[in-house]
Structure formats: structure tokens, C-alpha cells
Amino acid sequence: MHDIGKLRWSEFWTYAQHFYGDGRDLDGAWLMHIHRNDHHWQHWILRHDGGGNVALPMTDGAVREMVADWIGMAGDGCSALNWYAEHATEMQLHPTTRIEVLRLLSL
């Protein structure tokens, strides 16, 4: 069921056009995807009306699925821990979420 939302027409059509059609921008489809799927860290970012963001703690299941996603993305010759190390500064994670991520990656 992981990322099943990508098969919804609202996401699928945009991805299909981006990769096989007119090269359209993915921002709208990506925004829908991260709001539908809590295993993306961006799902847990609260934007304040007056500006600024705060990272909320992720659920245990969402953290485990996110790390599993990274293991799948890491590919040959790269561990999920290495992938995380390269991208950690880009991620806004709640401190307890970051601790759990590092615990899972060390297993």
C-alpha cells in the first residue's frame, strides 16, 4: 500500500506527464502526495500563519516506513545511513523523530 496515492489520477497524470510527456512541474502532485502519506517528513511540518515552521513528532509507524523508503532509495553501493547523512540537513525533523531515525538506521 506504500505510496498507493501515486495511482490516483490527481497524482498519476502529473507524474506521467512529467516523466513521459511535456515535462510539467511536479510541485502540485508532490504537495498532494506528502499530505496524503504520513511517511514523508514534510507531512509533519506545521506552517504558522505569521511565518515560520515547526516540526511535529512523527508516529512510530510513519518513521519506520520513511526509513524503509530510504533503504529502497539508497540503491547499490549506498546505505540508508549514508543517504540520510547526505540529506539530514535538508530535513526538518522533530528531535524525538531524529533520535528514532538514527536508532533505526543503526540497526
Gaussian input, Z-matrix of N, CA and C with variables (Angstrom, degrees):
# hf/3-21g

backbone

0 1
 N
 C     1     B1
 C     2     B2     1     A1
 N     3     B3     2     A2     1     D1
 C     4     B4     3     A3     2     D2
 C     5     B5     4     A4     3     D3
 N     6     B6     5     A5     4     D4
 C     7     B7     6     A6     5     D5
 C     8     B8     7     A7     6     D6
 N     9     B9     8     A8     7     D7
 C    10    B10     9     A9     8     D8
 C    11    B11    10    A10     9     D9
 N    12    B12    11    A11    10    D10
 C    13    B13    12    A12    11    D11
 C    14    B14    13    A13    12    D12
 N    15    B15    14    A14    13    D13
 C    16    B16    15    A15    14    D14
 C    17    B17    16    A16    15    D15
 N    18    B18    17    A17    16    D16
 C    19    B19    18    A18    17    D17
 C    20    B20    19    A19    18    D18
 N    21    B21    20    A20    19    D19
 C    22    B22    21    A21    20    D20
 C    23    B23    22    A22    21    D21
 N    24    B24    23    A23    22    D22
 C    25    B25    24    A24    23    D23
 C    26    B26    25    A25    24    D24
 N    27    B27    26    A26    25    D25
 C    28    B28    27    A27    26    D26
 C    29    B29    28    A28    27    D27
 N    30    B30    29    A29    28    D28
 C    31    B31    30    A30    29    D29
 C    32    B32    31    A31    30    D30
 N    33    B33    32    A32    31    D31
 C    34    B34    33    A33    32    D32
 C    35    B35    34    A34    33    D33
 N    36    B36    35    A35    34    D34
 C    37    B37    36    A36    35    D35
 C    38    B38    37    A37    36    D36
 N    39    B39    38    A38    37    D37
 C    40    B40    39    A39    38    D38
 C    41    B41    40    A40    39    D39
 N    42    B42    41    A41    40    D40
 C    43    B43    42    A42    41    D41
 C    44    B44    43    A43    42    D42
 N    45    B45    44    A44    43    D43
 C    46    B46    45    A45    44    D44
 C    47    B47    46    A46    45    D45
 N    48    B48    47    A47    46    D46
 C    49    B49    48    A48    47    D47
 C    50    B50    49    A49    48    D48
 N    51    B51    50    A50    49    D49
 C    52    B52    51    A51    50    D50
 C    53    B53    52    A52    51    D51
 N    54    B54    53    A53    52    D52
 C    55    B55    54    A54    53    D53
 C    56    B56    55    A55    54    D54
 N    57    B57    56    A56    55    D55
 C    58    B58    57    A57    56    D56
 C    59    B59    58    A58    57    D57
 N    60    B60    59    A59    58    D58
 C    61    B61    60    A60    59    D59
 C    62    B62    61    A61    60    D60
 N    63    B63    62    A62    61    D61
 C    64    B64    63    A63    62    D62
 C    65    B65    64    A64    63    D63
 N    66    B66    65    A65    64    D64
 C    67    B67    66    A66    65    D65
 C    68    B68    67    A67    66    D66
 N    69    B69    68    A68    67    D67
 C    70    B70    69    A69    68    D68
 C    71    B71    70    A70    69    D69
 N    72    B72    71    A71    70    D70
 C    73    B73    72    A72    71    D71
 C    74    B74    73    A73    72    D72
 N    75    B75    74    A74    73    D73
 C    76    B76    75    A75    74    D74
 C    77    B77    76    A76    75    D75
 N    78    B78    77    A77    76    D76
 C    79    B79    78    A78    77    D77
 C    80    B80    79    A79    78    D78
 N    81    B81    80    A80    79    D79
 C    82    B82    81    A81    80    D80
 C    83    B83    82    A82    81    D81
 N    84    B84    83    A83    82    D82
 C    85    B85    84    A84    83    D83
 C    86    B86    85    A85    84    D84
 N    87    B87    86    A86    85    D85
 C    88    B88    87    A87    86    D86
 C    89    B89    88    A88    87    D87
 N    90    B90    89    A89    88    D88
 C    91    B91    90    A90    89    D89
 C    92    B92    91    A91    90    D90
 N    93    B93    92    A92    91    D91
 C    94    B94    93    A93    92    D92
 C    95    B95    94    A94    93    D93
 N    96    B96    95    A95    94    D94
 C    97    B97    96    A96    95    D95
 C    98    B98    97    A97    96    D96
 N    99    B99    98    A98    97    D97
 C   100   B100    99    A99    98    D98
 C   101   B101   100   A100    99    D99
 N   102   B102   101   A101   100   D100
 C   103   B103   102   A102   101   D101
 C   104   B104   103   A103   102   D102
 N   105   B105   104   A104   103   D103
 C   106   B106   105   A105   104   D104
 C   107   B107   106   A106   105   D105
 N   108   B108   107   A107   106   D106
 C   109   B109   108   A108   107   D107
 C   110   B110   109   A109   108   D108
 N   111   B111   110   A110   109   D109
 C   112   B112   111   A111   110   D110
 C   113   B113   112   A112   111   D111
 N   114   B114   113   A113   112   D112
 C   115   B115   114   A114   113   D113
 C   116   B116   115   A115   114   D114
 N   117   B117   116   A116   115   D115
 C   118   B118   117   A117   116   D116
 C   119   B119   118   A118   117   D117
 N   120   B120   119   A119   118   D118
 C   121   B121   120   A120   119   D119
 C   122   B122   121   A121   120   D120
 N   123   B123   122   A122   121   D121
 C   124   B124   123   A123   122   D122
 C   125   B125   124   A124   123   D123
 N   126   B126   125   A125   124   D124
 C   127   B127   126   A126   125   D125
 C   128   B128   127   A127   126   D126
 N   129   B129   128   A128   127   D127
 C   130   B130   129   A129   128   D128
 C   131   B131   130   A130   129   D129
 N   132   B132   131   A131   130   D130
 C   133   B133   132   A132   131   D131
 C   134   B134   133   A133   132   D132
 N   135   B135   134   A134   133   D133
 C   136   B136   135   A135   134   D134
 C   137   B137   136   A136   135   D135
 N   138   B138   137   A137   136   D136
 C   139   B139   138   A138   137   D137
 C   140   B140   139   A139   138   D138
 N   141   B141   140   A140   139   D139
 C   142   B142   141   A141   140   D140
 C   143   B143   142   A142   141   D141
 N   144   B144   143   A143   142   D142
 C   145   B145   144   A144   143   D143
 C   146   B146   145   A145   144   D144
 N   147   B147   146   A146   145   D145
 C   148   B148   147   A147   146   D146
 C   149   B149   148   A148   147   D147
 N   150   B150   149   A149   148   D148
 C   151   B151   150   A150   149   D149
 C   152   B152   151   A151   150   D150
 N   153   B153   152   A152   151   D151
 C   154   B154   153   A153   152   D152
 C   155   B155   154   A154   153   D153
 N   156   B156   155   A155   154   D154
 C   157   B157   156   A156   155   D155
 C   158   B158   157   A157   156   D156
 N   159   B159   158   A158   157   D157
 C   160   B160   159   A159   158   D158
 C   161   B161   160   A160   159   D159
 N   162   B162   161   A161   160   D160
 C   163   B163   162   A162   161   D161
 C   164   B164   163   A163   162   D162
 N   165   B165   164   A164   163   D163
 C   166   B166   165   A165   164   D164
 C   167   B167   166   A166   165   D165
 N   168   B168   167   A167   166   D166
 C   169   B169   168   A168   167   D167
 C   170   B170   169   A169   168   D168
 N   171   B171   170   A170   169   D169
 C   172   B172   171   A171   170   D170
 C   173   B173   172   A172   171   D171
 N   174   B174   173   A173   172   D172
 C   175   B175   174   A174   173   D173
 C   176   B176   175   A175   174   D174
 N   177   B177   176   A176   175   D175
 C   178   B178   177   A177   176   D176
 C   179   B179   178   A178   177   D177
 N   180   B180   179   A179   178   D178
 C   181   B181   180   A180   179   D179
 C   182   B182   181   A181   180   D180
 N   183   B183   182   A182   181   D181
 C   184   B184   183   A183   182   D182
 C   185   B185   184   A184   183   D183
 N   186   B186   185   A185   184   D184
 C   187   B187   186   A186   185   D185
 C   188   B188   187   A187   186   D186
 N   189   B189   188   A188   187   D187
 C   190   B190   189   A189   188   D188
 C   191   B191   190   A190   189   D189
 N   192   B192   191   A191   190   D190
 C   193   B193   192   A192   191   D191
 C   194   B194   193   A193   192   D192
 N   195   B195   194   A194   193   D193
 C   196   B196   195   A195   194   D194
 C   197   B197   196   A196   195   D195
 N   198   B198   197   A197   196   D196
 C   199   B199   198   A198   197   D197
 C   200   B200   199   A199   198   D198
 N   201   B201   200   A200   199   D199
 C   202   B202   201   A201   200   D200
 C   203   B203   202   A202   201   D201
 N   204   B204   203   A203   202   D202
 C   205   B205   204   A204   203   D203
 C   206   B206   205   A205   204   D204
 N   207   B207   206   A206   205   D205
 C   208   B208   207   A207   206   D206
 C   209   B209   208   A208   207   D207
 N   210   B210   209   A209   208   D208
 C   211   B211   210   A210   209   D209
 C   212   B212   211   A211   210   D210
 N   213   B213   212   A212   211   D211
 C   214   B214   213   A213   212   D212
 C   215   B215   214   A214   213   D213
 N   216   B216   215   A215   214   D214
 C   217   B217   216   A216   215   D215
 C   218   B218   217   A217   216   D216
 N   219   B219   218   A218   217   D217
 C   220   B220   219   A219   218   D218
 C   221   B221   220   A220   219   D219
 N   222   B222   221   A221   220   D220
 C   223   B223   222   A222   221   D221
 C   224   B224   223   A223   222   D222
 N   225   B225   224   A224   223   D223
 C   226   B226   225   A225   224   D224
 C   227   B227   226   A226   225   D225
 N   228   B228   227   A227   226   D226
 C   229   B229   228   A228   227   D227
 C   230   B230   229   A229   228   D228
 N   231   B231   230   A230   229   D229
 C   232   B232   231   A231   230   D230
 C   233   B233   232   A232   231   D231
 N   234   B234   233   A233   232   D232
 C   235   B235   234   A234   233   D233
 C   236   B236   235   A235   234   D234
 N   237   B237   236   A236   235   D235
 C   238   B238   237   A237   236   D236
 C   239   B239   238   A238   237   D237
 N   240   B240   239   A239   238   D238
 C   241   B241   240   A240   239   D239
 C   242   B242   241   A241   240   D240
 N   243   B243   242   A242   241   D241
 C   244   B244   243   A243   242   D242
 C   245   B245   244   A244   243   D243
 N   246   B246   245   A245   244   D244
 C   247   B247   246   A246   245   D245
 C   248   B248   247   A247   246   D246
 N   249   B249   248   A248   247   D247
 C   250   B250   249   A249   248   D248
 C   251   B251   250   A250   249   D249
 N   252   B252   251   A251   250   D250
 C   253   B253   252   A252   251   D251
 C   254   B254   253   A253   252   D252
 N   255   B255   254   A254   253   D253
 C   256   B256   255   A255   254   D254
 C   257   B257   256   A256   255   D255
 N   258   B258   257   A257   256   D256
 C   259   B259   258   A258   257   D257
 C   260   B260   259   A259   258   D258
 N   261   B261   260   A260   259   D259
 C   262   B262   261   A261   260   D260
 C   263   B263   262   A262   261   D261
 N   264   B264   263   A263   262   D262
 C   265   B265   264   A264   263   D263
 C   266   B266   265   A265   264   D264
 N   267   B267   266   A266   265   D265
 C   268   B268   267   A267   266   D266
 C   269   B269   268   A268   267   D267
 N   270   B270   269   A269   268   D268
 C   271   B271   270   A270   269   D269
 C   272   B272   271   A271   270   D270
 N   273   B273   272   A272   271   D271
 C   274   B274   273   A273   272   D272
 C   275   B275   274   A274   273   D273
 N   276   B276   275   A275   274   D274
 C   277   B277   276   A276   275   D275
 C   278   B278   277   A277   276   D276
 N   279   B279   278   A278   277   D277
 C   280   B280   279   A279   278   D278
 C   281   B281   280   A280   279   D279
 N   282   B282   281   A281   280   D280
 C   283   B283   282   A282   281   D281
 C   284   B284   283   A283   282   D282
 N   285   B285   284   A284   283   D283
 C   286   B286   285   A285   284   D284
 C   287   B287   286   A286   285   D285
 N   288   B288   287   A287   286   D286
 C   289   B289   288   A288   287   D287
 C   290   B290   289   A289   288   D288
 N   291   B291   290   A290   289   D289
 C   292   B292   291   A291   290   D290
 C   293   B293   292   A292   291   D291
 N   294   B294   293   A293   292   D292
 C   295   B295   294   A294   293   D293
 C   296   B296   295   A295   294   D294
 N   297   B297   296   A296   295   D295
 C   298   B298   297   A297   296   D296
 C   299   B299   298   A298   297   D297
 N   300   B300   299   A299   298   D298
 C   301   B301   300   A300   299   D299
 C   302   B302   301   A301   300   D300
 N   303   B303   302   A302   301   D301
 C   304   B304   303   A303   302   D302
 C   305   B305   304   A304   303   D303
 N   306   B306   305   A305   304   D304
 C   307   B307   306   A306   305   D305
 C   308   B308   307   A307   306   D306
 N   309   B309   308   A308   307   D307
 C   310   B310   309   A309   308   D308
 C   311   B311   310   A310   309   D309
 N   312   B312   311   A311   310   D310
 C   313   B313   312   A312   311   D311
 C   314   B314   313   A313   312   D312
 N   315   B315   314   A314   313   D313
 C   316   B316   315   A315   314   D314
 C   317   B317   316   A316   315   D315
 N   318   B318   317   A317   316   D316
 C   319   B319   318   A318   317   D317
 C   320   B320   319   A319   318   D318

   B1=1.4473
   B2=1.5320
   B3=1.3377
   B4=1.4597
   B5=1.5274
   B6=1.3177
   B7=1.4706
   B8=1.5291
   B9=1.3277
   B10=1.4691
   B11=1.5303
   B12=1.3239
   B13=1.4602
   B14=1.5121
   B15=1.3346
   B16=1.4670
   B17=1.5218
   B18=1.3305
   B19=1.4701
   B20=1.5169
   B21=1.3361
   B22=1.4654
   B23=1.5185
   B24=1.3025
   B25=1.4616
   B26=1.5273
   B27=1.3317
   B28=1.4585
   B29=1.5281
   B30=1.3230
   B31=1.4611
   B32=1.5209
   B33=1.3169
   B34=1.4623
   B35=1.5259
   B36=1.3284
   B37=1.4581
   B38=1.5316
   B39=1.3152
   B40=1.4575
   B41=1.5211
   B42=1.3353
   B43=1.4746
   B44=1.5301
   B45=1.3188
   B46=1.4720
   B47=1.5217
   B48=1.3169
   B49=1.4651
   B50=1.5264
   B51=1.3091
   B52=1.4630
   B53=1.5300
   B54=1.3369
   B55=1.4575
   B56=1.5309
   B57=1.3337
   B58=1.4678
   B59=1.5206
   B60=1.3223
   B61=1.4588
   B62=1.5133
   B63=1.2997
   B64=1.4610
   B65=1.5303
   B66=1.3232
   B67=1.4562
   B68=1.5199
   B69=1.3342
   B70=1.4669
   B71=1.5198
   B72=1.3179
   B73=1.4519
   B74=1.5328
   B75=1.3244
   B76=1.4667
   B77=1.5242
   B78=1.3123
   B79=1.4666
   B80=1.5242
   B81=1.3184
   B82=1.4624
   B83=1.5175
   B84=1.3334
   B85=1.4656
   B86=1.5285
   B87=1.3310
   B88=1.4612
   B89=1.5236
   B90=1.3356
   B91=1.4596
   B92=1.5330
   B93=1.3310
   B94=1.4715
   B95=1.5209
   B96=1.3318
   B97=1.4584
   B98=1.5331
   B99=1.3276
   B100=1.4713
   B101=1.5218
   B102=1.3311
   B103=1.4732
   B104=1.5257
   B105=1.3193
   B106=1.4703
   B107=1.5220
   B108=1.3236
   B109=1.4650
   B110=1.5183
   B111=1.3279
   B112=1.4573
   B113=1.5226
   B114=1.3341
   B115=1.4583
   B116=1.5312
   B117=1.3149
   B118=1.4663
   B119=1.5226
   B120=1.3244
   B121=1.4656
   B122=1.5261
   B123=1.3364
   B124=1.4613
   B125=1.5343
   B126=1.3277
   B127=1.4628
   B128=1.5316
   B129=1.3252
   B130=1.4564
   B131=1.5264
   B132=1.3205
   B133=1.4594
   B134=1.5257
   B135=1.3092
   B136=1.4633
   B137=1.5239
   B138=1.3261
   B139=1.4617
   B140=1.5240
   B141=1.3053
   B142=1.4577
   B143=1.5242
   B144=1.3259
   B145=1.4695
   B146=1.5218
   B147=1.3015
   B148=1.4611
   B149=1.5200
   B150=1.3209
   B151=1.4608
   B152=1.5148
   B153=1.2698
   B154=1.4571
   B155=1.5212
   B156=1.3067
   B157=1.4623
   B158=1.5100
   B159=1.3138
   B160=1.4570
   B161=1.5304
   B162=1.3329
   B163=1.4599
   B164=1.5215
   B165=1.3235
   B166=1.4597
   B167=1.5247
   B168=1.3416
   B169=1.4676
   B170=1.5246
   B171=1.3186
   B172=1.4688
   B173=1.5270
   B174=1.3272
   B175=1.4634
   B176=1.5255
   B177=1.3314
   B178=1.4683
   B179=1.5275
   B180=1.3371
   B181=1.4598
   B182=1.5223
   B183=1.3297
   B184=1.4613
   B185=1.5288
   B186=1.3277
   B187=1.4681
   B188=1.5230
   B189=1.3310
   B190=1.4649
   B191=1.5296
   B192=1.3323
   B193=1.4570
   B194=1.5274
   B195=1.3234
   B196=1.4561
   B197=1.5299
   B198=1.3222
   B199=1.4611
   B200=1.5236
   B201=1.3209
   B202=1.4701
   B203=1.5297
   B204=1.3314
   B205=1.4647
   B206=1.5288
   B207=1.3080
   B208=1.4658
   B209=1.5220
   B210=1.3235
   B211=1.4670
   B212=1.5246
   B213=1.3325
   B214=1.4654
   B215=1.5160
   B216=1.3248
   B217=1.4665
   B218=1.5165
   B219=1.3218
   B220=1.4572
   B221=1.5244
   B222=1.3199
   B223=1.4613
   B224=1.5140
   B225=1.3136
   B226=1.4624
   B227=1.5233
   B228=1.3180
   B229=1.4465
   B230=1.5181
   B231=1.3188
   B232=1.4626
   B233=1.5255
   B234=1.3040
   B235=1.4590
   B236=1.5185
   B237=1.3176
   B238=1.4638
   B239=1.5258
   B240=1.3367
   B241=1.4611
   B242=1.5310
   B243=1.3247
   B244=1.4672
   B245=1.5228
   B246=1.3401
   B247=1.4644
   B248=1.5268
   B249=1.3298
   B250=1.4642
   B251=1.5266
   B252=1.3213
   B253=1.4623
   B254=1.5275
   B255=1.3190
   B256=1.4653
   B257=1.5343
   B258=1.3400
   B259=1.4642
   B260=1.5289
   B261=1.3178
   B262=1.4731
   B263=1.5239
   B264=1.3212
   B265=1.4688
   B266=1.5281
   B267=1.3248
   B268=1.4638
   B269=1.5305
   B270=1.3272
   B271=1.4639
   B272=1.5208
   B273=1.3165
   B274=1.4575
   B275=1.5228
   B276=1.3081
   B277=1.4642
   B278=1.5190
   B279=1.3312
   B280=1.4575
   B281=1.5405
   B282=1.3259
   B283=1.4725
   B284=1.5290
   B285=1.3324
   B286=1.4752
   B287=1.5259
   B288=1.3150
   B289=1.4631
   B290=1.5175
   B291=1.3241
   B292=1.4671
   B293=1.5269
   B294=1.3248
   B295=1.4723
   B296=1.5252
   B297=1.3373
   B298=1.4755
   B299=1.5252
   B300=1.3224
   B301=1.4687
   B302=1.5247
   B303=1.3124
   B304=1.4642
   B305=1.5200
   B306=1.3323
   B307=1.4758
   B308=1.5143
   B309=1.3365
   B310=1.4596
   B311=1.5251
   B312=1.3092
   B313=1.4655
   B314=1.5162
   B315=1.3245
   B316=1.4672
   B317=1.5203
   B318=1.3426
   B319=1.4791
   B320=1.5123
   A1=111.65
   A2=115.73
   A3=120.07
   A4=110.81
   A5=115.92
   A6=122.96
   A7=114.04
   A8=117.66
   A9=121.40
   A10=111.27
   A11=116.14
   A12=119.98
   A13=113.67
   A14=117.11
   A15=119.90
   A16=111.12
   A17=116.52
   A18=119.81
   A19=112.04
   A20=118.03
   A21=119.85
   A22=108.23
   A23=115.76
   A24=120.50
   A25=111.37
   A26=117.65
   A27=121.48
   A28=112.53
   A29=117.74
   A30=121.24
   A31=111.09
   A32=116.54
   A33=121.56
   A34=112.23
   A35=117.36
   A36=120.78
   A37=110.99
   A38=116.95
   A39=120.14
   A40=110.91
   A41=117.20
   A42=120.12
   A43=110.66
   A44=117.06
   A45=120.38
   A46=110.65
   A47=117.41
   A48=120.80
   A49=111.28
   A50=116.89
   A51=119.83
   A52=110.96
   A53=116.24
   A54=120.05
   A55=113.89
   A56=118.42
   A57=120.29
   A58=113.91
   A59=117.17
   A60=119.61
   A61=111.97
   A62=114.76
   A63=121.03
   A64=114.57
   A65=118.63
   A66=121.56
   A67=114.05
   A68=115.71
   A69=119.82
   A70=112.65
   A71=114.87
   A72=124.12
   A73=110.30
   A74=116.63
   A75=121.90
   A76=113.76
   A77=118.74
   A78=120.65
   A79=113.72
   A80=118.56
   A81=120.85
   A82=112.21
   A83=116.81
   A84=121.08
   A85=110.66
   A86=116.74
   A87=120.59
   A88=110.58
   A89=117.52
   A90=120.67
   A91=110.81
   A92=117.13
   A93=119.86
   A94=110.52
   A95=116.15
   A96=120.90
   A97=111.47
   A98=117.85
   A99=118.60
   A100=111.89
   A101=117.50
   A102=119.12
   A103=111.22
   A104=117.64
   A105=121.06
   A106=112.27
   A107=117.64
   A108=121.95
   A109=110.06
   A110=116.12
   A111=120.04
   A112=114.35
   A113=118.46
   A114=119.94
   A115=112.27
   A116=117.66
   A117=121.75
   A118=108.39
   A119=117.04
   A120=119.86
   A121=111.44
   A122=117.75
   A123=120.67
   A124=112.04
   A125=116.77
   A126=122.52
   A127=110.68
   A128=116.64
   A129=123.24
   A130=113.29
   A131=116.95
   A132=121.43
   A133=108.61
   A134=115.70
   A135=121.50
   A136=108.30
   A137=115.68
   A138=121.29
   A139=108.24
   A140=116.21
   A141=121.19
   A142=109.96
   A143=116.55
   A144=121.13
   A145=111.99
   A146=117.69
   A147=121.53
   A148=113.84
   A149=116.84
   A150=121.61
   A151=111.40
   A152=115.41
   A153=121.48
   A154=112.60
   A155=114.82
   A156=123.28
   A157=109.63
   A158=115.50
   A159=121.49
   A160=107.05
   A161=115.74
   A162=121.30
   A163=108.78
   A164=116.40
   A165=122.31
   A166=109.08
   A167=118.44
   A168=119.44
   A169=111.09
   A170=115.64
   A171=121.05
   A172=109.80
   A173=116.47
   A174=120.56
   A175=109.10
   A176=115.80
   A177=120.17
   A178=111.46
   A179=116.33
   A180=119.54
   A181=112.51
   A182=116.69
   A183=120.53
   A184=110.72
   A185=117.42
   A186=120.63
   A187=110.16
   A188=117.43
   A189=120.72
   A190=110.87
   A191=116.79
   A192=119.49
   A193=110.88
   A194=117.90
   A195=121.51
   A196=110.25
   A197=116.88
   A198=120.44
   A199=110.36
   A200=117.92
   A201=120.77
   A202=110.33
   A203=116.68
   A204=121.72
   A205=109.94
   A206=116.71
   A207=120.78
   A208=111.31
   A209=116.93
   A210=120.02
   A211=109.19
   A212=115.94
   A213=120.06
   A214=112.85
   A215=117.88
   A216=121.62
   A217=112.66
   A218=117.49
   A219=120.61
   A220=111.66
   A221=117.62
   A222=120.69
   A223=113.63
   A224=114.30
   A225=121.22
   A226=111.56
   A227=115.21
   A228=121.05
   A229=114.94
   A230=118.01
   A231=120.68
   A232=108.13
   A233=116.12
   A234=118.86
   A235=109.72
   A236=116.11
   A237=120.51
   A238=110.38
   A239=116.69
   A240=119.91
   A241=110.36
   A242=117.32
   A243=120.63
   A244=110.55
   A245=116.65
   A246=120.56
   A247=109.16
   A248=116.47
   A249=120.57
   A250=110.39
   A251=117.58
   A252=121.08
   A253=111.24
   A254=116.63
   A255=120.61
   A256=112.50
   A257=117.81
   A258=121.67
   A259=114.80
   A260=117.56
   A261=121.49
   A262=112.94
   A263=117.48
   A264=119.19
   A265=112.04
   A266=117.73
   A267=121.67
   A268=111.85
   A269=116.18
   A270=121.41
   A271=111.65
   A272=115.64
   A273=120.97
   A274=106.74
   A275=115.63
   A276=121.18
   A277=109.67
   A278=115.78
   A279=121.32
   A280=107.36
   A281=118.22
   A282=119.66
   A283=114.35
   A284=118.48
   A285=119.34
   A286=111.29
   A287=117.25
   A288=120.68
   A289=109.69
   A290=117.10
   A291=120.51
   A292=110.91
   A293=117.03
   A294=120.49
   A295=109.82
   A296=117.16
   A297=120.42
   A298=110.97
   A299=117.18
   A300=120.83
   A301=109.80
   A302=117.07
   A303=120.46
   A304=111.60
   A305=117.14
   A306=119.67
   A307=110.37
   A308=116.96
   A309=120.77
   A310=111.67
   A311=116.73
   A312=119.62
   A313=112.82
   A314=116.91
   A315=119.94
   A316=112.81
   A317=117.38
   A318=120.23
   A319=111.09
   D1=-8.28
   D2=-178.70
   D3=-56.71
   D4=126.14
   D5=177.83
   D6=60.44
   D7=25.83
   D8=-179.75
   D9=-59.54
   D10=-25.39
   D11=179.18
   D12=-60.23
   D13=-22.20
   D14=178.26
   D15=-64.43
   D16=-15.69
   D17=177.47
   D18=-88.74
   D19=-8.36
   D20=173.33
   D21=-67.71
   D22=142.77
   D23=-176.01
   D24=-56.20
   D25=-37.81
   D26=-177.77
   D27=-61.58
   D28=-28.04
   D29=175.73
   D30=-99.25
   D31=-46.05
   D32=-173.83
   D33=-56.23
   D34=-47.17
   D35=-175.97
   D36=-62.14
   D37=-41.90
   D38=179.99
   D39=-65.81
   D40=-44.40
   D41=177.55
   D42=-62.43
   D43=-43.00
   D44=179.40
   D45=-61.07
   D46=-44.67
   D47=179.78
   D48=-66.86
   D49=-36.29
   D50=179.74
   D51=-64.95
   D52=-48.82
   D53=-173.67
   D54=-86.31
   D55=-27.39
   D56=-173.85
   D57=-127.18
   D58=2.17
   D59=-175.96
   D60=-126.85
   D61=-116.86
   D62=-171.86
   D63=-87.63
   D64=3.23
   D65=178.42
   D66=72.13
   D67=24.60
   D68=-175.48
   D69=-59.06
   D70=158.74
   D71=-178.65
   D72=-66.66
   D73=142.88
   D74=-177.49
   D75=-98.02
   D76=-0.48
   D77=-171.83
   D78=-55.41
   D79=-46.35
   D80=-178.79
   D81=-64.21
   D82=-43.92
   D83=178.94
   D84=-66.58
   D85=-39.55
   D86=178.95
   D87=-64.53
   D88=-41.51
   D89=178.39
   D90=-61.11
   D91=-44.32
   D92=176.24
   D93=-61.04
   D94=-43.31
   D95=-176.41
   D96=-62.38
   D97=-47.07
   D98=-177.44
   D99=-70.77
   D100=-25.45
   D101=177.80
   D102=-80.58
   D103=-21.26
   D104=177.91
   D105=-90.10
   D106=-17.97
   D107=-171.68
   D108=-126.21
   D109=107.93
   D110=-173.51
   D111=-76.24
   D112=-0.65
   D113=177.51
   D114=-83.69
   D115=3.71
   D116=172.91
   D117=-99.48
   D118=130.38
   D119=-176.15
   D120=-59.23
   D121=-30.16
   D122=-179.00
   D123=-63.16
   D124=-24.68
   D125=178.17
   D126=-59.92
   D127=-27.35
   D128=-171.70
   D129=-100.74
   D130=14.34
   D131=178.61
   D132=-95.82
   D133=122.60
   D134=177.64
   D135=-98.59
   D136=119.93
   D137=176.38
   D138=-91.72
   D139=124.25
   D140=178.09
   D141=-81.00
   D142=143.80
   D143=179.56
   D144=-56.65
   D145=-37.72
   D146=-178.14
   D147=-82.37
   D148=1.98
   D149=-178.35
   D150=108.93
   D151=157.57
   D152=180.00
   D153=88.43
   D154=162.68
   D155=-177.68
   D156=-129.60
   D157=157.33
   D158=170.50
   D159=-137.95
   D160=135.98
   D161=177.27
   D162=-87.35
   D163=125.83
   D164=177.12
   D165=-91.61
   D166=153.83
   D167=177.41
   D168=-67.22
   D169=135.38
   D170=177.69
   D171=-82.26
   D172=152.88
   D173=173.91
   D174=-69.03
   D175=158.31
   D176=179.97
   D177=-59.20
   D178=-44.24
   D179=-179.66
   D180=-62.17
   D181=-40.16
   D182=179.58
   D183=-66.28
   D184=-39.64
   D185=178.62
   D186=-64.25
   D187=-45.49
   D188=-179.65
   D189=-62.01
   D190=-41.26
   D191=179.82
   D192=-68.44
   D193=-36.91
   D194=177.98
   D195=-62.82
   D196=-46.12
   D197=179.42
   D198=-64.61
   D199=-39.36
   D200=176.06
   D201=-60.93
   D202=-38.55
   D203=176.33
   D204=-59.36
   D205=-44.91
   D206=-179.69
   D207=-64.90
   D208=-37.19
   D209=177.51
   D210=-61.46
   D211=-41.41
   D212=177.52
   D213=-67.78
   D214=-35.23
   D215=-178.77
   D216=-78.59
   D217=-25.74
   D218=-172.71
   D219=-58.79
   D220=-40.29
   D221=175.97
   D222=73.05
   D223=-171.15
   D224=-176.95
   D225=-67.64
   D226=136.98
   D227=174.48
   D228=75.22
   D229=7.94
   D230=-179.51
   D231=-140.62
   D232=127.39
   D233=177.56
   D234=-87.47
   D235=162.07
   D236=177.02
   D237=-63.02
   D238=-33.08
   D239=177.59
   D240=-64.69
   D241=-42.37
   D242=176.87
   D243=-64.40
   D244=-41.49
   D245=179.28
   D246=-61.43
   D247=-44.32
   D248=178.67
   D249=-61.66
   D250=-45.55
   D251=-178.84
   D252=-58.12
   D253=-36.37
   D254=179.77
   D255=-73.51
   D256=-24.29
   D257=-174.39
   D258=-115.60
   D259=-2.01
   D260=-173.11
   D261=-58.13
   D262=-38.12
   D263=-176.95
   D264=-71.49
   D265=-18.21
   D266=178.82
   D267=-81.65
   D268=-18.53
   D269=-173.88
   D270=-94.32
   D271=134.11
   D272=172.59
   D273=-98.57
   D274=101.08
   D275=-179.02
   D276=-116.87
   D277=141.25
   D278=172.41
   D279=-61.71
   D280=144.99
   D281=-178.06
   D282=-53.40
   D283=-40.33
   D284=178.94
   D285=-68.41
   D286=-32.77
   D287=176.86
   D288=-67.25
   D289=-43.86
   D290=-179.51
   D291=-62.35
   D292=-40.00
   D293=177.92
   D294=-61.90
   D295=-43.80
   D296=179.89
   D297=-66.08
   D298=-39.25
   D299=177.29
   D300=-58.97
   D301=-48.17
   D302=-179.47
   D303=-65.31
   D304=-36.31
   D305=176.80
   D306=-62.70
   D307=-46.59
   D308=-179.13
   D309=-65.54
   D310=-39.24
   D311=-179.39
   D312=-70.30
   D313=-20.54
   D314=179.70
   D315=-86.00
   D316=-8.40
   D317=-179.00
   D318=-69.95

